[in-house]
């Protein structure tokens, strides 16, 4: 080990330390993630530029809309781990320093994006679970992201099968639905909730 360390130049030592440290953190995160799955806990949602450093499971990178961003803590750690090992390996193979750095960065970016897409898929799997969105018909929810009356898509929070679900929604009403407005689900089309303002629905029922 001492001989290996002595054979490295300054860049090689930096890459080795970065690769070793990030790989250690990544392994710890993976272990915590596996434990989280085994115990049924998938962890809390954190902002897209942040995450759960303790690796308590997925998702660790949700943004303000409830979607998982491509940049997560685990993705950043993977970027340094894969990028550093790649660059170090090429450096030890006597590849030009500039090429080592460029290829290492590209490998890290590819890993970062790949991990982001993986967590986005896992988050959608977790969010949807075995919930049948048709069970939301007739339920009252709250608008999270405004829904425009001209066919625009927003988001609503509604409790379905005893679980709080955030789902895409459109309105068949003639007025925009603002954040915080109460709405009633009247239909589900291709996974998108069709809603009307809860007060409008009450008025229509009273008219009958």
C-alpha positions in Angstrom: 0.0 0.0 0.0 2.8 2.4 0.9 4.5 1.7 -2.4 1.2 2.3 -4.3 0.7 5.6 -2.5 4.3 6.7 -3.2 3.9 5.9 -6.8 1.0 8.4 -7.2 1.5 12.0 -8.2 -0.6 14.8 -6.6 -3.6 14.3 -8.9 -3.5 10.6 -8.4 -3.5 11.0 -4.6 -6.4 13.4 -4.8 -8.4 11.0 -7.0 -7.6 8.0 -4.8 -8.7 9.8 -1.6 -11.9 11.1 -3.3 -12.7 7.7 -4.7 -12.1 5.9 -1.4 -14.1 8.4 0.7 -17.1 8.6 -1.7 -17.2 4.9 -2.2 -17.3 4.3 1.5 -20.2 6.8 1.9 -22.0 5.2 -1.1 -21.7 1.7 0.4 -23.1 2.9 3.7 -26.0 4.6 1.9 -26.7 1.4 0.0 -26.7 -0.6 3.3 -29.1 1.8 4.9 -31.3 1.8 1.8 -31.5 -2.0 1.8 -32.4 -1.9 5.5 -35.1 0.6 4.7 -36.6 -1.6 2.1 -36.4 -4.6 4.4 -38.3 -2.8 7.2 -40.8 -1.2 4.8 -39.5 2.3 5.4 -38.6 4.3 2.3 -37.6 7.5 4.0 -38.7 11.1 3.7 -38.8 13.3 0.7 -36.1 15.9 0.5 -35.4 18.8 -1.9 -33.9 18.0 -5.3 -30.5 19.5 -4.4 -30.5 17.8 -1.0 -31.1 14.3 0.3 -30.9 11.9 3.2 -27.2 11.7 4.1 -28.1 8.9 6.5 -29.3 6.8 3.5 -32.7 6.0 5.1 -34.1 4.9 1.7 -35.7 6.4 -1.3 -36.6 8.9 -2.4 -33.9 11.4 -1.3 -34.4 14.1 -4.0 -37.9 15.3 -4.4 -38.5 18.8 -5.7 -41.2 21.2 -4.9 -43.7 19.5 -7.2 -43.3 16.2 -5.5 -41.3 14.8 -8.3 -37.8 13.4 -7.8 -35.1 15.6 -9.3 -32.2 14.1 -11.2 -29.7 15.5 -8.7 -29.8 13.6 -5.4 -27.2 13.1 -2.6 -26.7 9.5 -3.6 -26.2 10.7 -7.2 -23.6 13.2 -6.2 -21.7 10.6 -4.2 -21.9 8.2 -7.1 -20.6 11.0 -9.4 -17.4 11.4 -7.3 -17.0 7.6 -6.8 -17.3 6.5 -10.4 -15.7 9.6 -11.8 -12.7 9.4 -9.5 -12.1 5.6 -10.0 -12.4 6.0 -13.7 -10.0 8.9 -13.9 -7.5 7.2 -11.5 -7.6 3.9 -13.5 -6.8 5.8 -16.7 -4.1 7.8 -15.0 -2.5 4.6 -13.8 -2.7 3.4 -17.4 -0.5 6.3 -18.4 -3.3 8.1 -20.3 -2.8 11.8 -20.7 -4.0 13.8 -17.6 -6.4 16.0 -19.5 -8.1 12.9 -21.0 -8.3 11.2 -17.6 -10.1 14.2 -16.1 -12.5 14.7 -19.0 -13.5 11.0 -19.2 -13.8 10.8 -15.4 -16.1 13.8 -15.4 -18.2 12.4 -18.2 -18.4 9.0 -16.4 -19.5 10.8 -13.2 -22.2 12.8 -15.0 -23.5 9.7 -16.7 -23.7 8.0 -13.3 -25.4 11.0 -11.7 -28.1 11.1 -14.3 -28.6 7.3 -14.2 -29.0 7.3 -10.5 -31.5 10.2 -10.8 -33.6 8.3 -13.3 -33.5 5.2 -11.1 -34.7 7.1 -8.0 -37.4 8.8 -10.1 -38.7 5.4 -11.1 -38.5 4.1 -7.6 -40.3 7.1 -6.3 -43.2 6.7 -8.8 -43.3 3.0 -7.8 -43.5 3.9 -4.1 -46.1 6.7 -4.7 -48.4 4.6 -6.8 -48.0 1.3 -4.9 -51.2 -0.8 -5.3 -53.5 2.2 -5.1 -56.3 2.2 -7.6 -56.9 5.8 -8.5 -60.5 5.1 -9.5 -61.1 4.8 -5.8 -60.6 8.5 -5.6 -63.8 9.2 -7.5 -66.2 11.0 -5.1 -63.5 12.0 -2.7 -62.6 15.6 -1.7 -59.0 16.7 -2.0 -57.0 19.9 -1.9 -55.3 21.6 -4.8 -51.5 21.7 -4.4 -50.5 23.1 -7.8 -53.0 25.4 -9.4 -55.3 24.0 -12.2 -56.3 26.2 -15.0 -59.7 25.9 -16.6 -58.4 25.8 -20.1 -57.2 22.3 -19.9 -54.1 22.9 -17.9 -52.8 20.2 -15.5 -52.1 20.8 -11.9 -51.8 18.6 -8.8 -54.1 17.7 -5.9 -53.6 16.0 -2.6 -56.3 13.4 -1.8 -56.4 10.6 0.7 -57.0 7.3 -1.2 -57.1 3.9 0.6 -55.9 5.7 3.7 -52.8 7.1 2.0 -52.2 10.7 1.0 -51.6 10.7 -2.7 -50.4 13.6 -4.8 -51.8 13.2 -8.3 -52.1 15.1 -11.6 -55.4 16.7 -12.1 -57.5 18.6 -14.6 -60.8 20.5 -14.1 -64.0 20.3 -16.1 -65.2 23.5 -14.4 -65.1 26.9 -15.9 -62.9 28.6 -13.4 -59.3 28.2 -12.3 -58.6 26.3 -9.1 -56.1 27.9 -6.9 -53.7 26.3 -4.4 -55.6 25.3 -1.2 -59.0 25.1 -3.0 -61.1 22.1 -2.1 -62.1 19.9 -5.1 -64.1 16.8 -5.6 -62.9 14.0 -7.9 -65.6 13.2 -10.5 -63.6 11.0 -12.9 -60.1 9.5 -13.6 -58.8 9.5 -17.2 -55.4 7.8 -17.9 -54.4 8.3 -14.3 -55.3 12.0 -14.3 -58.0 13.1 -11.8 -60.8 15.1 -13.2 -62.0 17.5 -10.5 -64.5 20.3 -9.9 -64.5 22.8 -7.2 -66.1 21.2 -4.1 -68.4 24.2 -3.5 -69.6 24.0 -7.2 -70.4 20.3 -6.8 -72.4 21.1 -3.6 -74.4 23.8 -5.4 -75.2 21.4 -8.3 -76.4 18.7 -5.8 -78.5 21.3 -3.9 -80.1 22.4 -7.2 -81.3 18.8 -7.8 
